Amino acid sequence: MKLFSQRKGIKPVKSVIQMNFMDDDLRNDLWNALTASYWDNISKYWISYFPDMEILIKKIWVDHFKQPLDTLENAWSKTYKKIRKIFYNYEWYEVYDFIEFIVYSYPYKDDNQDFMDLCNSFLERELSAYRFIGGKITQITSEEEISEIEEALEISKPLKAVNTHLKTALDLLADRKSPNYRNSIKESISAVEAICNLITKEKNTTLGQALKKIEDKVSLHSALKSAFSSLYGYTSDADGIRHALLDEPNLYFEDAKFMLVSCSTFINYLIIKASKAGIKI
């Protein structure tokens, strides 16, 4: 269930997309991934019967925790509790360091790949700005992208239709239980259509039609108009986003995020250009 602040779009985008922090849900998910992929093996076989796992634990203790080897407990239950305590006291970036170290240190590639795939599913669901790519934690959402979305939400507040479409696009993208990437993309492009209609003073014109009229009104660069016209063509055709609904659209988080960022950037640009051209919207 969405809380009041989420429904009203009060929470900043930075608290939706987890960039410089990690909430409890994501931290728990990553610990569960470690448990399912690595710790459970120790629980079943004990370290003495699983030499590679014993080596991993010693590497964690000595190379990552920087602890004397003779302080490592012989009983796995005690070692487990210490590792867990350290993990849950980590800063958000230290958690990413830790899981990256595990993948680097454990010798079985198939197990590591399963772990990274599981982590990535959690990272996507919880809207982390990071993913495992090529065995390393990689940032997939930048500060600049978040700033563009936040600026568009702020600058469009007086423009109800534009702001509503943007908020809805973000809400649909940020729904962690059942994200709706298809409709998020629709709302993002609808926000651009709304600002174009305000600039042209014409209602219900398509983005393609509006861009032709805006080009002269605000000195819109032809290359930029062409680029966004092409993007609009994508949303008109790809997987039936704006036409017949398909049961399994081939759309993902990165598609919806890209569209939200692109549309936010274009809205910011058009509002500034309209203001400079003396057009009241």
Residue pairs with C-beta under 8 A, 6 or more apart in sequence:
2 171
2 175
4 10
5 11
6 171
6 174
7 171
9 153
9 167
9 170
9 171
12 150
13 146
13 149
13 150
13 153
13 170
14 20
14 146
14 150
16 127
16 170
16 174
17 127
17 128
17 129
17 141
17 146
17 174
18 26
18 92
18 126
18 127
18 128
18 129
19 129
19 139
19 141
19 143
19 146
20 92
21 92
22 92
22 95
22 128
23 126
25 126
25 176
26 122
26 123
26 126
26 128
27 87
27 88
27 95
29 122
29 125
29 126
30 95
30 99
30 119
30 122
31 84
31 87
31 88
33 99
33 115
33 118
33 119
33 122
34 87
34 99
34 102
34 115
36 118
37 111
37 114
37 115
37 118
38 53
38 56
38 102
38 106
38 111
38 115
39 80
41 50
41 53
42 50
42 53
42 57
42 76
42 80
43 76
45 53
46 76
47 53
47 54
47 57
47 76
48 54
52 106
52 107
52 108
56 102
56 105
56 106
57 72
57 79
58 69
58 72
59 105
60 83
60 101
60 102
60 105
61 67
61 69
61 71
61 72
61 79
62 68
62 69
63 101
63 105
64 97
64 98
64 101
65 86
72 79
73 79
73 82
87 95
87 98
90 98
96 130
96 137
99 115
99 119
99 137
100 135
100 136
100 137
102 112
102 115
103 112
103 115
103 116
103 132
103 135
104 135
106 112
112 135
116 132
116 135
119 132
120 131
120 132
122 128
123 130
123 131
123 132
124 131
124 253
125 176
126 176
127 173
127 174
127 176
127 253
129 139
129 140
129 141
130 137
130 138
130 139
130 140
131 137
131 138
131 140
132 138
133 140
140 254
141 257
145 257
145 261
148 261
148 264
148 265
148 268
149 166
149 170
149 260
149 261
149 264
151 264
151 268
152 166
152 191
152 263
152 264
152 265
152 267
152 268
153 163
153 166
153 167
153 170
153 264
155 267
155 268
155 271
156 162
156 163
156 166
156 191
156 195
156 267
156 271
157 163
159 194
159 195
159 198
159 281
161 191
161 194
161 197
161 198
162 191
162 194
162 195
162 198
162 267
165 187
165 188
165 190
165 191
165 194
166 187
166 188
166 191
166 260
166 263
166 264
166 267
168 184
168 187
169 184
169 185
169 187
169 188
169 191
169 256
169 259
169 260
169 263
170 184
170 260
172 179
172 180
172 181
172 183
172 184
172 187
172 256
173 179
173 181
173 184
173 253
173 256
173 257
173 260
179 253
179 256
181 249
181 251
181 252
181 253
181 255
181 256
182 239
182 241
182 245
182 249
182 251
184 256
184 259
184 260
185 235
185 241
185 251
185 255
185 256
185 259
186 235
186 241
186 242
188 256
188 259
188 260
188 262
188 263
188 264
189 207
189 231
189 232
189 235
189 242
189 259
189 263
191 263
191 264
191 267
192 207
192 228
192 232
192 263
192 266
192 267
192 270
193 205
193 206
193 207
193 210
195 267
195 270
195 271
195 281
196 205
196 207
196 210
196 211
196 214
196 270
197 203
197 204
197 205
197 210
198 281
199 210
199 214
199 217
199 218
199 270
199 274
199 279
199 281
200 210
200 213
200 214
200 217
202 210
202 213
205 213
207 228
207 229
207 232
208 229
208 232
208 233
211 220
211 225
211 228
211 229
211 232
212 225
214 220
214 225
214 270
215 222
215 225
217 274
217 277
217 279
218 270
218 273
218 274
218 276
218 277
218 279
219 273
219 277
220 273
224 269
228 266
231 259
231 262
235 241
235 242
235 259
236 242
236 243
237 243
238 251
239 246
239 249
239 250
239 251
240 246
240 249
241 249
241 251
271 281
274 281
